[in-house]
Amino acid sequence: MYVADRTWPELGEYVAEESVAIVPLGSTEQHGPHLPLATDHLIAEGLAREAADRTGFLCTPTVNVGVSPHHRQFHGTMWVDAPVFRDYVESMTRNLAYHGIDRVVFVNAHGGNVEHLREVGRRLRDDGTIYAVEWMWDESIPELVDEAFEFNGPHGGPKETAMIQHLAPELVRDDKLAAARDGGVRDVDDVEFLERYGARTFYDAIENSGNGVFGDQTDATPEIGERLFEAAADQLVRLLQWLDDQRIDDLLAPAHVDPQPGSRRPDRAGSGADGSR
């Protein structure tokens, strides 16, 4: 169920019976000479809509600009500052809580969003508003991704190429796959400046890859993309069904532990007979 396609009475019927919502999030950022800037949000929306179709759960519009300043040197990349992103997603999720939703999955396809979505989830859980978790598609199927490609790459590589070949083949510049591989970094292990003495010593993608991408894009095929998509969608559906089965009280933050037996810690009324502290 896609929220924007429904009327308000229909959505009232939904929240009378269900309490789960799916929020897709991605980015609008460079993905090399072969993939569109829409890559991340196309993947997130595709998986979110598929899971919504399979489960009947509510899917919101996609947040398609994320935290991407590390790609800003490449034309067209758009981003918002991290605090703005967190506040926006938190506010949007509180809207869902206002209407009766109490558990949310952030279906994410952009690595730059991960830590911020997890922080939003913590904020919302800590104040008892809603239970929200971040879900990253490739992290749900790591073995399959590793088996599919010899040189995968964390950005603009064969896994994302294969997914877009499956979801939106008309947007893939197939004649640029070899150029993407040759102008980027085929083997991430060859990058010398990823880390020094335990510290990550770079901030922007261009510092490691001249065209912004990693991996061997020529290994991607639509068939592999379909396998990745179906496997990730299966994992997402399982997560949603698990979430739906839980008691909300078991998902929200536990209460503070009681004082130790024999503790002389004063109660909130005061430590003395007269209530003085």
N, C-alpha and C positions, 0 to 999 in steps of 0.2 A: 504494500500500500504506500503510495507516494503522497505525502501530505498536501502538496500544492495542487494535486488533481482532485482533491476531495472538497466537499462542502462542509461547513461547520457542524451541521447536524450529524453528518456521517462520522466526523471525527469525534463528536460527543459519544456516539455509539461505540467507537473504538475504545476510548479511554474508560468507558463503563465496564469493559471486559478485559482489557489488556493494559500492561504497564511498561512495555519495552519499546524503545525507539533506537533507530540506527542513524548515526550522523556521519556521512562521508566527508573526508577532508583530504586535500592534496596540495598542489602548488601550481603556479604558473611560472615556470623557470626553464632555462636552457636544458636540453637533453641531447646536445650534440648536433651534428649536421644532418642527422637521419631521422630524428624523432621530434614531434611537435612539443611546444612548451606546455601543452595540456596533458602531457603523459601521466603525471601523478594523479591529477583529479579525474582523468578518464578511467584509470584503474580503480580508484577508490569508489567512484560512482557506479562503475560496472559491477563490482563485487557487492556493494550495498544494495543495489536494485535487485540483483540476482537473489541475495539472501532474503530480501523483503518479499519477493515473489514466491519463494519456496516456503516461507514461514507465515506470511500474512502480517508480519510486524511492520510498524510504521517506519518509513524512511523520509528524512528531511532533505531539503535542498543541500547541495554540496558547497562546502567552504573551499573555494578554489584558488585563493591566494594565501600562502602560508609564510613561515619563517625561512626566508631564502636569501639573506644578504650575502652568503658565501658564494652565490652564483651571480652577483650583481655586475661583474665585469663583462658578461655576455649579453648581447642585445636582446631586449624584450623581457628579461627577467623582472618579475614584480615581487615585492615582498612587503610585509608589515613588520614593525618592530615587535620583538617578543612580548613585552608587556601588553601591547595593544591586542595581539593575537590571543593571549591568554584571557584577557578581560572580555573580548568579543565572544569567544567560544563559551566561556563561563556564563555570560549573560544569555546567550542563545539557549544553553542547556537549562538555565533556570526558567526560561519560558516554557520548556517542556514540562518541568516539574510543576509549574503553575497550573498546567492543564491536566495534571494527574499522572504523568509519567514518573516512575521512580527508579528506573534502571536504563542505562544508555551504553551502547558500544560506539566508540569513536573509530570508525573504519578509516584507517589512515594509510596513505601510500607515499608519504614524504618523510624521509628520515629527520629532516630539520624540525618537524613538528613533534617528534616523539616525547622529548622531555617536558615540553610545555603542556601537552595533552595529559600527561601523567600528573603534572602539578595541578591542573584544573580538576582532574578526578579527585585528587586528595583534598583540595579545598571544599568541593561539593560534598564529599563524604564526611569530612570532619565537622561540618556544620549541620549534618543530618538532612541535607536537601535532597540528595539523589545519589545513587551508586553509578559511577561512570568509569569505564575502563578503555584504555587505548589498545587497539589491535592493529598490528602491522602485517600486511598480507604475506610477505616473503618470510617473515619470522615464524609464521604458522606452518610452513612446509620446507624447512631448511634442508632436509635430506634430499628431497626431490629436486630442489634448485641445484644443490651441489652435484647430484648425479647427472643433471641435464647438460651442464656446461663445464668444460675444462678451465676456461678463463671467464669467470662470471663478472666480477666488477660491481662495485656498490652503486654506481650511478650511470645511467644511460647505456648500460651493458646489455648482454643478451637476454637476461630475464625480462627487463622492461621492454626491450625490442620485441621479444616474442609475445608478450602480453598485448602490445598495441597491434602487432600483426594479426592477432586474434580478434581484438575488440574493434579496431578502426584501421583496417589494412590500407585504406586510401590515404591515410595520413603518414605512412611510413615511406621515407625516401629510400627504396631498396637499392637504388644505384649509388647510394652514399654509405652503405654498410662497411665496405672495405676502407673507405676514407675515414670513417669514424674510428675504426680499429687502428689504422696506421697513424692517424693524427693524435690519438689519445694515448692511453696506457693500457696495453694488452694484459699485462700481468702486474697486478697490484704489488706483488712482492718485489718488483723492480724499482718501486718508488723509494728513493733514499731519504726523503725528508718528512715522512709521515710521523716519525717519532725520534726523539733524541733523549737518551738517558731517562726514559720513562715518562717524558713529557711530549704531548702532541704540540708540535712546533709550527703548525701552519693554521691558517684560518680560512682561506678561500680555495675553491676548487682549481682555479687557474694556476695556483702555485704548484700543482702536481700534474695537471693535464692541460696541454695547450688548447685542446678543443672541448675540454670540460667533461670528457667521458672516460670510462674504464671498461676493460674486458674485450672479448672478441665478439663483436656484433654479428659477424657472418655466421656464427653458430646458431643463431635464432631462426626458428621456423614457426608458422602459424599453428602447426600441430603441437609443438612443444608448448606454445602459449595457451592453447586450449587445455592441455593437461594441467598446467600450472593454475589456470583460472578455476577449473573444476575442483581441483584439490583444495585450493584456498577457500573457495566458496563452501565446500563441505565443512572445513574447519570453522568457518564463521557461523554457519548454521548450527553446528554443535555448541559453539559458545553461546549463541543466543538462546538455544533451547535449555542449556544448563542454567543460564541466568534467569530465565522465566520460571524454572523449577524451584529457585531459592526463596526462602522467606526474607523479606526486606530487612527485618531486624538482624538477621544473620550476616547481611552484607554491609551494614553501616558500622561505623567505628564502635568498638567495645567501650564500656564505661571505664573510668579510672579504677585502678585496683584499690581495695580497702586499705586503711592504715594497718601496719603490722600489729599483731596482738600485743597488748600492753603499751601501745604507743601513748605518749602524753601530748600528742599534737592537739592543740585546741580546736574545738569546733568553730563554726562560723559565727556563733552567737557570742564567742569570747571565752577566755580561759579562766576568768575569775568568777566568783559567786555573783558579783555585781555586773558581770558581762564585760569587765575591763580586759584589755589585751596586754 
